[in-house]
């Protein structure tokens, strides 16, 4: 009788424990979650002295709920620390959560050894070993220690191969490829991407997992081309990527779990991948100068992002949103919508106010956008201050080259800064401070030749200017860089007009106008219409001159109206911000404070 009673008591204890756990889970998954009641149920388990495994798991669950749903970091840490020395199925999850908590509290140096120890003892548990390697690699990436992150991803790829998981091996290698692209280690990227391509094609498994690997692989390829400014060469790859995301959207998620525990990973949810494909399409359209297309895809992506952010607070969604806004802002400035661009710059500021990490990653870009806006409203001193601030905040070589290109254009317009422009344009022995040397991207190298042509034009060295501009045209035509082509054609047209070669000038200006209308680029249209007016006057074509003058007047009025609207916005005060985090609010001002003379 006594043993029977003990057994019954044990069974009753287990059912009591399970009832409390079930109730806690019910409260946790309620909508909205009833966190306080969930925590009470879990806390009620511990005084009853449950078996050691149950106790460990209860500490883990308490730590997880407190970490994810409350601001009580101390209590969450206490429970997770009690769960760590326990059983394998608990200790690795507790270590993973606890290191997240340490990072949130800016104790990264405490998180790293904890993860390293967990990695060291988890080699017999493939899922957790891979997950912890990914987590530590991500931690190093956030600290911008890409070398350590790449090493860990390499270790993960080899481990996945040994445990027979080609799928997770591909995820590790693709992640490593992504970091090598960020580091611009292009010689290492090429063989790695070739290997990844073979693994992805040969892997036979869940169709959604296979297609998501293919999307990851193609996104890296497309980004690689775009980073190199090869807008035309990327088209077949981009088309494959767009077809791939369409295929994924038609597939249903399989509930069948993989037989290999090391395969229990995914790169991104389908919905996130869809936004990412929109994003790289926008990047391509911007570089190629298809601005209406860029706007269409940005609108679609932002609409989808808004829906996703209602249900998902993943930081990657805010990053996507900021990058999309950065591109559409440049688009608005080119198409003559400065007021809208300024409001979107303000939106980026607000997103960066909510996340210090987002701000540190995008501060240089934000000041660069403000610099471009300042150019568009002729605030050249502010433009210089913004670009100088952006240069101080970036270590990214391509962004440096982009900023310097625009800063050089400011100095050229100011007319008395020859020494500064020469510093950017003249190659320095054993250095990469000249623009053509520093810019690895085909697109930015072409832009550097355009700036040299512009500089020579303003100095009256017309033959030299023509030589540089023809180099820009050759490069921009090779990769379909429409906007650079339009700018080069109109400047060449201007040079031929100054030299009195009206026929050759007309041969440049007419296609420049057609291309600018197609983009549409308002400033090039304004410039082209003024040149056409003067050309036709000089050639005695009164009707054509009148038509061009009318076009010029229309463009001038549109730009002037937009200029006044932008400068009247309270957000216009952002042009004076050059230090610290973005300002929280703006004071309204009475009207524009900038000169309109050089616009018209």
Secondary structure, 3 states (H helix, E strand, C coil): CHHHHHHHHHHHHHHHHHHHHHHHHHHHCCCCCCHHHHHHHHHHHHCCCCCHHHHHHHHHHHHHHHHHHCCCHHHHHHHHHHHHCCCHHHHHHHHHHHHHHHHHCCCHHHHHHHHHHHHHHCCCCHHHHHHHHHHHHHHHHHCCCHHHHHHHHHHHHHHHHHCCCHHHHHHHHHHHHHHHHHHCCHHHHHHHHHHHHHHHHHCCCCHHHHHHHHHHHHHHHHHHHHHCCCCCCCHHHHHHHHHHHHHHHHCCCCCCCCCCHHHCCCCCCHHHHHHHHHHHHHHHHHHHCCHHHHHHHHHHHHHHHHHHHHHCCCHHHHHHHHHHHHHHHHHHHHHCCHHHHHHHHHHHHHHHHHCHHHHHHHHHHHHHHHHHHHHHCCCHHHHHHHHHHHHHHCCCHHHHHHHHHHHHHHHHHHCCCHHHHHHHHCCCCCCCCCHHHHCCCHHHHHHHHHHHHHHHHHCCCHHHHHHHHHHHHHHHHHCCCHHHHHHHHHHHHHHHHHCCCHHHHHHHHHHHHHHHHHHCCHHHHHHHHHHHHHHHHHCCCHHHHHHHHHHHHHHHHHHHHHHHHHHHCHHHHHHHCCCCCCCCCCCCCCCCCCCCHHHC
